[in-house]
Amino acid sequence: MKASDTAEIRFEHAKAELLGQRGHGRAQALIMLDRGRIGIAALAVGIAQAAFSAARQHAVQREQFGHPIADFQAIQWMLADSATELEAAELLTLHAAFLQDQGRRTPKESAMAKLFASEAATRICNRALQIHGGYGYSRDLPMERYLRDIKLCEI
C-alpha cells in the first residue's frame, strides 16, 4: 500500500510490560480487533472519497460529443450509486467509532463498518476507474493506486 508502510515486525526473546490484567489477554485482543476494524473502515472511506472526488471532477471536465460526460445518464447513475454507498459507509464507520468513544464494545458494529466500507470502496473505485476510461489505468493519475490500496482493506 503506497499510503501506508506495511511491514512485519518480529520479537524474539524480548521482555515487555504486561498490558491489562493477567488472564484477560483474549478480551484485550478482541477490543483491539474492534478498534482496528474501525481504522480499516475509515481508511476505506478515505480512499473511496478520493476516488469519488476524482471521478466527479473528471466527469465534469471530460467532454464527449460536445458535452461533459457528466451529462450522460450512465455516468450519473455511477456517480449517484457511489455517493450513496460512500455516505452509508461513512455513517456506519462514524457510528462504530462513536460507540467506541462511549466506552462500549463494538464487535458487531466495527465488523459491519469494515465489511461494508471496504466492499463499497472497492465498487466506488471500480466505477471511478470506468468513468476515467483508459486514463484510469495510467500511473499519471492516482486511480490505479486507489484500486491497489483498497484491496488491503478487504482482507
JOCORKA-V46587 format. One record per helix or strand of 2 or more residues. SS is the DSSP state (A for helix, B for strand). FROM is the first residue (numbers start at 1). TO is the last residue. If there is no record, write none. Layout:
BEGIN
[[SS FROM TO] [SS FROM TO]]
END
This chain:
BEGIN
[[A 25 61] [B 63 64] [B 67 68] [A 69 71] [A 73 101] [A 107 137] [A 143 154]]
END
